Amino acid sequence: MPRISDIQKADRAKTSASLLSLLNENPVNFISRFVTVDETWLHHFDPESKAQSMAKKHVTSPPPRKFRVVVSARKVRTTVLWDAKGIVLIDYLEHGSTMGYYRNLLS
């Protein structure tokens, strides 16, 4: 297990002291002030509608051949932020975007 640096320890102590101070100031609403985040990859595809799949044909023509429906390999990173009251934000990462994502999301 990696060891944390003295700077990281000091940051954690400072954050803990701040949180303890907030708890002492307002214990009833303490938890409601937190926002939690989680992200996941969602696979998706846009199925063809019945109307889109219908082809005009002559009465004596054989029915058109149907290709097997394959779920596309497209996926999107979905980020959900929520607090004690419920969902605050749902965001879908644009394809190819990565740098500064959370900074831009929360600003």
C-alpha positions in Angstrom: 0.0 0.0 0.0 1.5 3.4 -1.0 2.4 5.8 1.8 0.9 9.3 1.8 3.2 12.3 2.0 3.4 14.8 4.8 1.7 17.3 2.6 -1.2 14.9 2.0 -1.5 14.2 5.7 -1.6 17.9 6.4 -4.3 18.4 3.8 -6.4 15.6 5.2 -6.0 17.0 8.8 -7.1 20.4 7.5 -10.1 19.0 5.7 -11.1 16.9 8.7 -10.9 20.0 11.0 -13.0 22.0 8.6 -15.7 19.3 8.4 -15.7 18.9 12.2 -16.2 22.7 12.5 -19.1 22.6 10.0 -20.7 19.6 11.9 -20.4 21.6 15.2 -22.0 24.7 13.7 -25.0 23.0 12.1 -25.4 19.3 13.0 -28.9 19.0 11.7 -28.1 20.1 8.1 -24.5 18.8 8.0 -25.1 15.8 5.7 -27.4 17.7 3.3 -24.5 19.9 2.3 -22.6 17.0 0.6 -22.7 16.2 -3.0 -21.6 12.7 -4.2 -20.5 11.7 -7.7 -20.3 8.5 -9.6 -19.6 7.7 -13.2 -20.2 4.7 -15.5 -20.0 3.8 -19.2 -23.4 3.2 -20.8 -23.7 1.3 -24.1 -26.4 2.5 -26.4 -27.8 2.2 -29.9 -30.6 3.8 -31.9 -32.9 1.0 -33.1 -34.5 1.3 -36.4 -38.3 1.9 -36.2 -40.8 -0.3 -38.0 -41.5 2.5 -40.5 -37.9 2.9 -41.3 -37.4 -0.8 -41.8 -40.4 -1.1 -44.2 -39.4 -1.2 -47.9 -41.7 -0.7 -50.9 -41.9 -3.8 -53.0 -44.0 -5.3 -55.7 -46.7 -7.8 -54.6 -44.9 -10.7 -56.3 -41.5 -9.8 -55.0 -39.9 -11.8 -52.2 -39.8 -10.0 -48.9 -36.7 -7.9 -48.3 -33.8 -9.6 -46.4 -33.4 -8.4 -42.9 -30.0 -8.1 -41.4 -29.5 -9.3 -37.9 -29.9 -6.4 -35.4 -26.5 -5.8 -33.6 -26.1 -3.4 -30.7 -23.6 -0.8 -31.7 -20.4 -0.5 -29.8 -21.1 3.1 -29.0 -20.8 4.1 -25.4 -20.9 7.3 -23.4 -19.5 8.1 -20.0 -22.3 9.2 -17.7 -21.7 11.2 -14.6 -24.3 11.5 -11.9 -24.1 14.0 -8.9 -26.5 13.7 -6.0 -27.1 15.0 -2.5 -29.3 14.1 0.4 -32.4 15.3 -1.5 -31.8 13.5 -4.8 -30.1 13.9 -8.2 -28.4 17.2 -8.7 -27.0 16.7 -12.2 -26.6 14.0 -14.9 -24.0 14.7 -17.5 -22.8 12.8 -20.6 -19.2 13.3 -21.6 -18.7 14.4 -25.1 -16.8 12.0 -27.3 -13.1 12.7 -27.1 -13.3 15.1 -24.1 -11.3 14.3 -21.1 -9.1 17.1 -19.8 -10.5 19.4 -17.1 -13.9 17.5 -17.3 -14.8 17.9 -13.6 -13.5 21.5 -13.4 -15.8 22.4 -16.3 -18.7 20.3 -15.0 -18.8 22.0 -11.6 -18.1 25.6 -12.7 
